[in-house]
Structure formats: structure tokens, C-alpha cells
């Protein structure tokens, strides 16, 4: 029983991190109707800056620099690439983000090389044991941090002028523009915020029990893509639900992989994508997505 509880706690913790990344996909899609396939490279950029600077600046300042770098990279992609693309077809813009992702990821993996970088987190490999259930402190920190950030975002989304502008732009961009909403500012803010959330997620994707940041971190980040699709690309609630479902699925399937040997090795790695496919067969727009959603 304790093993099951540990797997559930770890699954919820990682699911909350996946929800942060999925929320970035949703924020950009709601603001611009573009699926951002460059999201993993923004995450890698934020993690890399944090890892490089933590010895000189300390953990918190380095993390702040990583968040700022990822937010700035997202803003630059929006201003220098998407805004200048002069393409109205959102499917084409999504393909453009694939090119951006390839360029950024290639440069970052070249810099990382074969190293495994530590982000200098203060939790290290400490374990908390309560009632026979052992959980890494990093998992608890991830759950608390993600909960605070997601709650803050939802409150801002509902009760600030920025949130009202984003909701108006997502509902009807032309009408919102006529009412004085600056769509370019909304888009820029969405890309910067998505990058910032990705940088925070990079921290918890690379701390214990993971060895650290390496060239494969961006692939791990893409596990959050099924979470966004599963929940619905136009739903913030869907991002949260999708992240938790994917996190729990991955944790439980990996934990009981010995009992699922008939499904083959590494089933835990592909389980999130299998769940996504199963849900999309029943609900093509995702659990909370609208039927009018345009998919790529």
C-alpha cells in the first residue's frame, strides 16, 4: 500500500509540473491560436541559464535569471519570428515554431554537450518519510510551487485587466481589437509568461531523482504536450487536468512496470501518449476543449 501511495504522490507532483508546461501551450494558443512547438526549447534555455549561473549568483538569483531568459526568449520569438512572418494560416505558423525549436535546441545541446548540469537546488537528495511513505523533498517542493503559480495565474486570468484582455482576444480577436485591446501586447505577454513557466518547470524536471539537465531534457518536457492536447488546447482547466492525468499515468505505469511486462519494456515512457490517443478517439477536442478548436 505504501508503494501505491508513493507512486500517487510522485505522480501528482510530476503532474503539476507537466501542468505548468501544458499551461504554457494553452496560454499561447488562447492568445494567438498557434500551437507552440518551440516550447521545449524555451524550457531548455531557462534550465541552461540557471545551471550555468548558480555557482556565481546562488540558486535563487540564478533561477530568476533563468526565468527571465526563457521569458525573453519567448518574447523574442514572438516579435522577431511570428510577428514578422506575415502569414495568416495558423498551421503554417505552428510549423515555423518547429523550425525555431530545432535552431534553439541544436544550439543549446551543442553548449551542453555530454555534460549533466546541476541547477544547484537546495533540496539535493533529501527524503521525507511520513507513516512509512517516502517522498523526495524535490517532489514536495514541485507540488507546492506549481500549486502557487497555477493559482496565481488563474486569479490573474480572472481578475486583472491582462486576463480580461486575453480572454477577450481568445473569444473574438477582431471584436477585442475594436474595443481597444492591443492584440500584439496580449500575444507578447503570453509568450513571455509561457517561457517563464517553462523555466520553473525545467528546475523540477531536472532535480533529484533525475541526474540533472542534459541534452535530452527537452524530450522529457514534451511529455507535457499530451497533457495539453488531452485536456484541450483552449482550456486552462484542461491543462491542469491533463497534467495530473499524464503525471499519474506515467508514475503508476512505470512503478508497476514489472507487472506489465507483457506490454514490453519502457511502457511508462509511451503510456502518456497512449492515454492521449485513447481520449482523442472519444473526444477529439480533448476533455475540456471546444468542438470548434482548430488542431494541427
C-alpha angles and dihedrals in degrees: 000000000000089000091055092049091049091051091049093049092047090046093052090046094051090040090059089053091049087049090057090054093042089050088059090055090049096046092054093043093050092049099042108008087236123129104226108218089171091070095101091055091052088053091049091049093053093047093047094052091048092049094048096047105038094089092054101035105026126245102289097045091045090050089050090051090049092051091048091047093051092045090049092048090052091049091049092051089053095047102037101034116019098033091050096043092089090206122134096190106096092201089061091049089052089055089050089058088055088058091048090050092052092051096046096042093048092053094045094047088049089056094045093045113169094332126115107218126208118219091210096241116179096228097066111172099326118145129208117210120196122171091343094309114120120203130171114246088232090063092052091047090049092052094047094045094046091047092052094046095045092047091049091050094049091049091049091045091055104035111029132078089242090055092048090050092050093048091048092049091049093049098047119346097191094050091045090053091050089052091056102266110145102224094191090057091048091050093047092050091048093054093046093048092047090052092049092051090048091054091054090048089051089062095056094041091059105038126092129342084029111074094232144271115333138154091278096059092095090059090053089051091057089069084081090063092075087051092057093044094043093051095040126269093240097049127084089191088053091055091056095045092043093050093052093046092050093045094050092044093051094045097047096042092047092045093051095036091122090063091047097052090126088069091059135250121308094024089144090065095055098034094091091055092047090053090049092052092047092052094045091054088062100031110023092188094050131254095300102015124116121248091238091063114131112225132196 
